[in-house]
Amino acid sequence: VQLQASGGGLVQPGGSLRLSCAASGSYSSINVMGWYRQAPGNQRELVAAITTGGNTNFADSVKGRFTISRDNAKNTVYLQMNSLKPEDTAVYYCLALYENRYYWGQGTQVTVSS
């Protein structure tokens, strides 16, 4: 599974960004798609994930601010990030769980700064 992420950038505190991640190729079902992030000096952490059926899981730090959705037909996952804070600054990595294997995208930088 090859994952292509897009949508990162620089935004002011309180602003919004939308990340997208598309899996290239044709797959019967990608069980879970989601996003992790890693800030300098920190471990990679889960941000949000969503199953094929639409069940979601969020890090406590982003609940109420971020939403995750997916288009199963396109094997694409979206992360809508609102009310961004400087502590959201990190490289965001797309993740897919397919046939019991994890696959990672290349990462996209999100910087929240005035």
C-alpha positions as CSV (number, residue, x, y, z in Angstrom):
1,V,0.0,0.0,0.0
2,Q,1.4,3.3,-1.0
3,L,0.1,6.3,0.8
4,Q,0.3,9.9,-0.4
5,A,-0.4,12.6,2.1
6,S,-1.1,16.3,1.3
7,G,-2.5,19.4,2.9
8,G,0.1,20.4,5.5
9,G,1.5,24.0,5.8
10,L,1.8,27.0,8.0
11,V,-1.2,28.4,9.8
12,Q,-1.8,30.8,12.6
13,P,-3.1,29.7,16.0
14,G,-6.8,29.2,15.9
15,G,-6.7,28.5,12.2
16,S,-7.7,25.3,10.3
17,L,-6.0,22.8,7.9
18,R,-7.3,19.8,6.2
19,L,-5.0,16.8,5.5
20,S,-5.7,14.2,2.9
21,C,-4.1,10.8,2.4
22,A,-4.8,8.6,-0.5
23,A,-3.8,4.9,-0.9
24,S,-2.8,4.2,-4.5
25,G,-3.9,1.0,-6.1
26,S,-6.9,-1.2,-5.7
27,Y,-7.6,-2.8,-2.4
28,S,-10.6,-4.8,-1.2
29,S,-10.7,-3.1,2.2
30,I,-8.2,-1.1,4.2
31,N,-9.3,-1.9,7.7
32,V,-8.0,1.2,9.5
33,M,-6.7,4.5,8.2
34,G,-5.5,7.3,10.4
35,W,-2.9,9.9,11.3
36,Y,0.0,9.9,13.7
37,R,2.2,12.9,14.4
38,Q,5.7,13.5,15.7
39,A,7.1,16.7,17.1
40,P,10.9,17.3,17.5
41,G,12.1,15.4,20.5
42,N,8.8,13.6,21.0
43,Q,7.7,10.1,20.2
44,R,5.2,9.5,17.4
45,E,1.7,9.6,18.7
46,L,-1.7,8.7,17.5
47,V,-3.8,11.7,16.4
48,A,-6.9,10.0,15.0
49,A,-8.0,6.8,13.3
50,I,-11.1,5.5,11.5
51,T,-12.2,2.0,10.5
52,T,-14.0,1.0,7.4
53,G,-17.2,1.1,9.3
54,G,-16.7,4.6,10.5
55,N,-15.6,4.0,14.1
56,T,-13.2,6.6,15.2
57,N,-10.5,7.1,17.9
58,F,-8.9,10.4,18.8
59,A,-6.1,11.5,21.0
60,D,-7.4,13.4,24.1
61,S,-5.5,16.5,23.0
62,V,-7.4,16.9,19.8
63,K,-10.9,15.8,20.8
64,G,-13.4,18.5,19.9
65,R,-11.0,20.2,17.5
66,F,-10.2,17.5,14.9
67,T,-12.4,15.3,12.9
68,I,-11.5,12.3,10.7
69,S,-13.4,10.9,7.8
70,R,-12.8,8.6,4.9
71,D,-14.0,7.8,1.4
72,N,-13.8,4.0,1.2
73,A,-14.4,4.0,-2.5
74,K,-11.3,6.2,-3.0
75,N,-9.3,4.7,-0.1
76,T,-8.7,8.2,1.1
77,V,-8.7,9.5,4.7
78,Y,-9.1,13.2,5.7
79,L,-8.2,15.0,8.9
80,Q,-9.9,18.3,9.4
81,M,-8.0,20.3,12.0
82,N,-9.7,23.3,13.6
83,S,-8.7,25.6,16.4
84,L,-5.1,24.7,15.9
85,K,-2.6,25.4,18.6
86,P,1.2,25.8,18.5
87,E,1.5,22.4,20.3
88,D,-0.1,20.8,17.2
89,T,3.1,21.6,15.3
90,A,4.5,18.3,14.1
91,V,5.1,16.1,11.1
92,Y,1.8,14.2,10.4
93,Y,2.0,10.7,9.1
94,C,-0.7,8.8,7.4
95,L,-1.3,5.2,8.4
96,A,-3.1,2.3,6.9
97,L,-3.8,-1.2,8.3
98,Y,-4.3,-3.6,5.5
99,E,-4.2,-7.4,5.7
100,N,-2.6,-7.2,9.2
101,R,0.3,-5.0,8.1
102,Y,0.8,-1.3,8.8
103,Y,1.8,1.1,6.1
104,W,3.1,4.6,6.5
105,G,2.9,7.7,4.3
106,Q,5.8,10.1,3.8
107,G,4.7,12.7,6.3
108,T,3.5,16.3,5.9
109,Q,4.6,19.2,8.0
110,V,2.1,21.2,10.0
111,T,3.3,24.4,11.6
112,V,1.1,26.5,13.9
113,S,2.7,29.8,14.5
114,S,1.9,33.5,14.5
